[in-house]
Amino acid sequence: MRLNGLAMLICGALGAFAAAPARAHPHVWISGREAVVFNDRGEIVALRHRWLFDDMYSAFVIEGAAKKKGRLTKEELAPLAKSNVEDLAEFDYFTHAKVSGRKLAFGAPQDYALEEVENKRVELSFTMPLDTPVSPKIFSFQVYDPTYFVAFELAPGASVELVNAPHGCSSNVSGAKPLAAAESKKLTESFFSGLSPGADFGVKLAAAVVVACP
C-alpha cells in the first residue's frame, strides 16, 4: 500500500519508514490559511499555504525530532520539511485550481518551512507557483486530499488573503455541500472498516474559494 505524503512526515519524524497501516479516514486534520498572490501586472502567480496540524500529528513530529529547550525552529526542521514537501508531488500538493473550467498547472513548491508554533502544534508553509500567470475574471481553487486521508478546513474566522491584488478583486468561500444519505453512510462505514470511502470524497468535503476581479 502506498504511503501518503503527510503520513511519511509522521513516519519520518518517528524514524520508521515501514509499510503504512490500514487507512481509516481521516488520519490527519489540517486547519489552513490560504493566500492568492498577484504580480504587478494584476496576474495571479501563486498560492501560499499555511497548514496547522492537529495535536496528535504535531506530537509525532515534535517527539521524533531532536528536541531542545524551547520550540523547534524552521532551521531544525528544514530537512524534514524538504523531504516531505517533495513527497507531496505524488498528490499534486493537495492543490487544485481552475480558470474558466480549465485546470491550472503548478511548478515546484517554494519557500517551504516546518516549525513548531503555539500550543505545541506544527505548521507547514509553502508557496505553489503557477506554471503560467493568469489574468482571471474568475479564479477558483480547493485544497483537499482526494482519498480523505487528510481532512482540510479553513482556519475558523480566517479569510483568504489577496496579496498585491488589483483594486476591486474579492474572494468568496463556499462550504462543502451536504452529502447524500448514501454517501454519508459510506463515509461512516469507512471509519470502522479502515477502508477508503472513495477517491472523490476529498473534493466533496472541501471548501471552494473563488477569486473575482473586475
Secondary structure, DSSP 4 states (H G I P E B T S, - for coil): -PPPHHHHHHHHHHT---------S-SEEEEEEEEEEE-TTS-EEEEEEEEEEPHHHHHHHHHHS---SSPPPHHHHHHHHHHHHHHGGGGGGGEEEEETTEEPPB---EEEEEEE-GGG-EEEEEEEEEEEEE--SEEEEEE--TTSSEEEEEPTTPPPEEETPPTT-EEEEEPPPPPPHHHHHHHHHHHHH-S---TTHHHHTS-EEEEE--
